[in-house]
Amino acid sequence: MPEEVRRIAQLARLRLSDEEAALYQGQFSRILDLFSQISKLQAPALDGHGQIPSILREDEVLPFSNPEALVGLAPEREGGYYKVKKVME
């Protein structure tokens, strides 16, 4: 694994000390272990059309109780709106 860390560092044009290489070796090992765990997870079943069924809820529009509080956070405002710099002519 130390050779792999050195090779990756070389590809990224990084110079690593021995301490940094050891640190990154441990981090890379942890990342690869996590990917291994993720690959073992079961994927959701596909519906009859090859699509993953949506597990998201429908959007629900709700009134916001205090819009003035949000506009009050703006560094500059005009009326009830945020004031921003013009970006187009």
Contacts in CASP RR format, 6 or more apart in sequence:
PFRMAT RR
TARGET T0000
AUTHOR 0000-0000-0000
METHOD contacts of the structure
MODEL  1
MPEEVRRIAQLARLRLSDEEAALYQGQFSRILDLFSQISKLQAPALDGHG
QIPSILREDEVLPFSNPEALVGLAPEREGGYYKVKKVME
1 25 0 8 1.000
1 28 0 8 1.000
1 29 0 8 1.000
2 21 0 8 1.000
2 22 0 8 1.000
2 25 0 8 1.000
4 28 0 8 1.000
5 16 0 8 1.000
5 21 0 8 1.000
5 24 0 8 1.000
5 25 0 8 1.000
5 28 0 8 1.000
6 16 0 8 1.000
6 21 0 8 1.000
8 28 0 8 1.000
9 15 0 8 1.000
9 16 0 8 1.000
9 21 0 8 1.000
9 24 0 8 1.000
16 24 0 8 1.000
44 52 0 8 1.000
44 53 0 8 1.000
44 55 0 8 1.000
45 53 0 8 1.000
46 52 0 8 1.000
46 53 0 8 1.000
47 53 0 8 1.000
64 70 0 8 1.000
67 80 0 8 1.000
68 80 0 8 1.000
71 77 0 8 1.000
71 79 0 8 1.000
71 80 0 8 1.000
71 81 0 8 1.000
71 82 0 8 1.000
74 82 0 8 1.000
74 83 0 8 1.000
76 82 0 8 1.000
76 83 0 8 1.000
76 84 0 8 1.000
77 83 0 8 1.000
END
